[in-house]
Amino acid sequence: TYNQLWLQAQNALNDILELESAGSTLDITKDAAAFSRYQNNLYIKYIRIFRKLEIVHDQIAHPQKWKVVEMLLEGVMGRIIEVRREMVDKGLSEFHFMDDVIQDLKLTPVRKERVTPPLPLCVCVSVYVSVCV
């Protein structure tokens, strides 16, 4: 059910918070490869959390829960943008190869939990409504 999916997303958010607090001691000047791998890992995990929350947001009927999930979605989207910006600033490149991280997480790019940058359904619908009205 969607409550279980929401619970999985919450647990993943707790895990990623622990990962971020442990990774805050990484220094890019000492080990750039480890820092890049850490950032790629964060980016992919946030996208996976985003996908789960997007499904919950689309299917949940309870108005209070829907609002909470919407706020979580906005926060996760903001964090994805922040991590991406850090990746670009520190890596000095717009392009990043995440094959090793994707393989470590046992994902494939064509899997249901795709790792492409998100464009949330709620944004698509609001753009569609504003253009068509």
C-alpha positions as CSV (number, residue, x, y, z in Angstrom):
1,T,0.0,0.0,0.0
2,Y,1.0,3.6,-0.2
3,N,1.4,3.9,3.6
4,Q,4.1,1.2,3.3
5,L,5.8,3.1,0.5
6,W,5.6,6.3,2.5
7,L,7.2,4.5,5.5
8,Q,10.0,3.2,3.2
9,A,10.6,6.7,2.0
10,Q,10.8,8.0,5.6
11,N,13.2,5.3,6.6
12,A,15.4,6.1,3.5
13,L,15.3,9.7,4.5
14,N,16.5,8.8,8.0
15,D,19.3,6.7,6.5
16,I,20.4,9.5,4.2
17,L,20.5,12.0,7.0
18,E,22.9,9.7,8.9
19,L,24.9,9.3,5.8
20,E,25.1,13.0,5.3
21,S,26.1,13.7,8.9
22,A,28.9,11.1,8.6
23,G,30.0,12.4,5.2
24,S,30.3,16.0,6.3
25,T,33.9,15.3,7.3
26,L,34.9,14.4,3.7
27,D,37.4,16.8,2.2
28,I,37.6,17.2,-1.5
29,T,41.2,18.3,-1.5
30,K,42.3,15.0,0.1
31,D,40.3,12.5,-1.9
32,A,38.3,13.9,-4.8
33,A,37.3,10.4,-6.0
34,A,35.7,9.5,-2.6
35,F,34.0,12.9,-2.5
36,S,32.6,12.4,-6.0
37,R,31.4,8.9,-5.1
38,Y,29.7,10.2,-2.0
39,Q,27.9,13.0,-3.9
40,N,26.8,10.6,-6.6
41,N,25.5,8.2,-4.0
42,L,23.5,11.0,-2.3
43,Y,22.1,12.2,-5.6
44,I,20.8,8.7,-6.6
45,K,19.4,8.0,-3.2
46,Y,17.5,11.3,-3.1
47,I,16.1,10.6,-6.6
48,R,14.9,7.2,-5.4
49,I,13.2,8.8,-2.4
50,F,11.7,11.4,-4.6
51,R,10.2,8.7,-6.9
52,K,8.6,6.9,-3.9
53,L,7.2,10.1,-2.5
54,E,5.9,11.1,-6.0
55,I,3.9,7.8,-6.2
56,V,2.5,8.4,-2.6
57,H,1.6,12.0,-3.4
58,D,-0.2,10.9,-6.6
59,Q,-2.3,8.2,-4.9
60,I,-3.0,9.4,-1.3
61,A,-6.5,10.5,-0.5
62,H,-6.1,11.9,3.0
63,P,-5.8,15.7,2.7
64,Q,-3.5,16.2,5.8
65,K,-1.2,13.4,4.7
66,W,-1.2,14.7,1.1
67,K,0.0,18.1,2.4
68,V,2.7,16.5,4.5
69,V,3.9,14.4,1.5
70,E,3.8,17.5,-0.7
71,M,6.0,19.4,1.7
72,L,8.4,16.4,1.9
73,L,8.5,16.3,-1.9
74,E,9.4,20.0,-2.1
75,G,12.2,19.5,0.4
76,V,13.6,16.5,-1.4
77,M,13.4,18.3,-4.7
78,G,15.3,21.2,-3.1
79,R,17.9,18.8,-1.7
80,I,18.4,17.2,-5.1
81,I,19.1,20.6,-6.6
82,E,21.5,21.4,-3.9
83,V,23.4,18.1,-4.2
84,R,23.5,18.5,-8.0
85,R,24.9,22.1,-7.7
86,E,27.6,20.8,-5.3
87,M,28.5,18.1,-7.8
88,V,28.8,20.7,-10.6
89,D,30.7,23.2,-8.4
90,K,33.2,20.7,-6.9
91,G,33.6,18.5,-10.0
92,L,33.8,21.4,-12.4
93,S,31.6,19.5,-14.9
94,E,28.0,19.3,-15.8
95,F,28.4,15.6,-16.6
96,H,28.9,12.9,-14.0
97,F,29.4,9.2,-14.6
98,M,27.6,7.2,-11.9
99,D,28.0,3.7,-13.2
100,D,29.9,2.5,-10.2
101,V,27.4,3.9,-7.7
102,I,24.4,2.5,-9.7
103,Q,26.1,-0.9,-9.8
104,D,26.8,-0.8,-6.0
105,L,23.1,0.0,-5.4
106,K,22.2,-2.9,-7.7
107,L,20.2,-0.6,-10.0
108,T,19.9,-0.4,-13.8
109,P,19.0,2.8,-15.6
110,V,15.9,1.2,-17.2
111,R,14.6,-0.3,-13.9
112,K,11.3,0.9,-12.5
113,E,13.3,3.0,-10.0
114,R,14.9,5.0,-12.7
115,V,17.8,7.4,-11.7
116,T,17.1,10.1,-14.3
117,P,16.6,13.6,-13.0
118,P,13.1,14.1,-11.7
119,L,10.4,16.2,-13.2
120,P,7.5,15.8,-10.7
121,L,4.1,15.0,-11.9
122,C,2.6,17.7,-9.8
123,V,4.7,20.3,-11.7
124,C,3.8,18.8,-15.0
125,V,0.1,19.0,-14.2
126,S,0.3,22.6,-12.9
127,V,2.2,23.7,-16.0
128,Y,-0.4,21.9,-18.2
129,V,-3.3,23.5,-16.4
130,S,-1.8,27.0,-16.6
131,V,-1.0,26.6,-20.3
132,C,-4.4,25.2,-21.3
133,V,-6.5,27.6,-19.3
